[in-house]
Amino acid sequence: MISKASIELILDTARVEDVIGDYVSLKKRGANLLGNCPFHNEKTPSFTVSPTKGIYKCFGCGKAGNSVNFIMEHEHYSYPEALKYLAKKYNIAIE
């Protein structure tokens, strides 16, 4: 089991724009970033990432969440697997 301290460190370190930027080409639009949703086929970008809030939202298909939710949805990982993936990406030791 992953300790609460490790989970909080992963959530604080894993910036949503960095995690999603590995999978989606994002463009700056005001305070947010905009791109095509990786979860459904679209021609006009409706996938918004808010770095200040640490969340993403697709206004086309309705998927939303934080960096862990994105990894879970995109890679079809469980919650612990997504946390381990992000910990490895950011070189965080898991307790």
N, C-alpha and C positions, 0 to 999 in steps of 0.2 A: 504494500500500500504506500502511496506517495504522501509524504507529510504535508500538512497545511502550509507550512513555511515555504516548502519547495513549490507548491502550486501557486502561491502568491508571488513568489519570485519569478516564476515562468510567466504569469499573467502580466506582471509589471514590465518585464524585459521584452517580451514578444510584441513588438509594435505592429499593429494591424496592417499598416501600409507596407511594411517590409515583407511580412508574411504573404500577403495577397499579391504584392508586386512581383513575387517569384512566379506567379501563375497568370497574372492578368496585366496587360499594358495599361497603366493608369496615367491620366492627364489631369493636371491641376485645374480646378474650376472653383474659384473663390477660396473658401477655407477647406473645401473637400476635394477629393480625387474622384474621377469618373472614368469608367471603362465598360467594355462589353462583359456581360455576365457569363461566367464559366459554367453555370448550371443549366442554361437553356440557350437556344440559338436565337440571336438577335442581331439586327443590322444597326439600330440606333442605340447608343450606350444608355443603359438605365441602372447600371451597377455603381453605387456611390459608396465611397470609403471616407469615414470621418476620423482623421487622426486625433483630433482633440477629444472626441468621445470614445475612441478606441473600438469603433464598430463598423460594420458594413451593412448595406441594405440594397436589395435589388427591387426596384419598383415594377419590374416586369413579372417576375415569378414569386416575389414575396419573401425570398430567403434572406435571413438577417442573422447577425450575431457578432461575436468577437473573433480573435485570431484562432482560438482553440476550436470554436464552432466551424470556422472555415475549413480547417484541416480535417476535422471529423467528416464534414460533408463532402469535401473535394476528394480526399484520399480514402474515404469509407473506413475510417479508423474509429475505434472506441475512444471514450474520454481518456483513459490512461495511456493508450497508444499515441493519441494526439499530444498529450503532455510530454511524453518521452521523446517524440519527434521534435517538438519545439525546444526541449531541454538540450537535445543533441545539437540542434541548429545553433543555439546560443551558448554552447559549452557550459551548461548549468549542471552541477552535480545533484542527483536526486537522492533524497534520504529515504 
